[in-house]
Amino acid sequence: MTTMAGEQLYLDPQRATGGGRDLAAAGKQLVSLDNSTVASIAMASQSQPWGKDDIGAAFQGQYGPLLQQFTEAFGQVAGYVESLGDAAVASVADNMGADSRSGETVIKSYRTS
């Protein structure tokens, strides 16, 4: 978690990393749902269980494209959520590393002065 205090940014690395890991785990669960439940629904829909008469065909005409859009979007969102969590964890590590290096640079500059 970050908060602004004056002109400084405070990062709680454990909390931010934990949040990133939780987000990545949620994304993995969404990917799993996409590969199982969403895929099962799409597969079951191919047989048009609502019928192939005029009403069933009308339903399929509306449902088919929406199902395709939903399955594509769900898969993309699942991947994005997982990637966002991984990126948050990496960002915390990068920021903590940069902060550490800048602190070392400042200390070294005072020692040589």
DAKA-V887496 format. One line per field, one symbol per residue. ss: DSSP state (2 for helix, 1 for strand, 0 for the rest). phi: phi as a letter, one per 30 degrees, with the letter a starting at -180 (. if undefined). psi: psi as a letter, one per 20 degrees, with the letter a starting at -180 (. if undefined). A space follows every 10 residues. Layout:
BEGIN
ss=???
phi=???
psi=???
END
This chain:
BEGIN
ss=0111100111 1022222222 2222222222 2222222222 2222200000 0002222222 2222222222 2222222222 2222222222 2222222222 2222222222 220
phi=.cbcbicccc ccdddddddd dddddddddd dddddcdddd dddddddhdd jcdddddddd dddedddddd dddddddedd dddddddddd dddddddddd dddddddddd ddd
psi=qqqpocjqpp pnhggggggg gggghgghhg ggggifgghg ggghhhjmii rjagghhggh hggghhgggg hggggggggg gghggghggh ggggghgggg hhghggghhh hi.
END
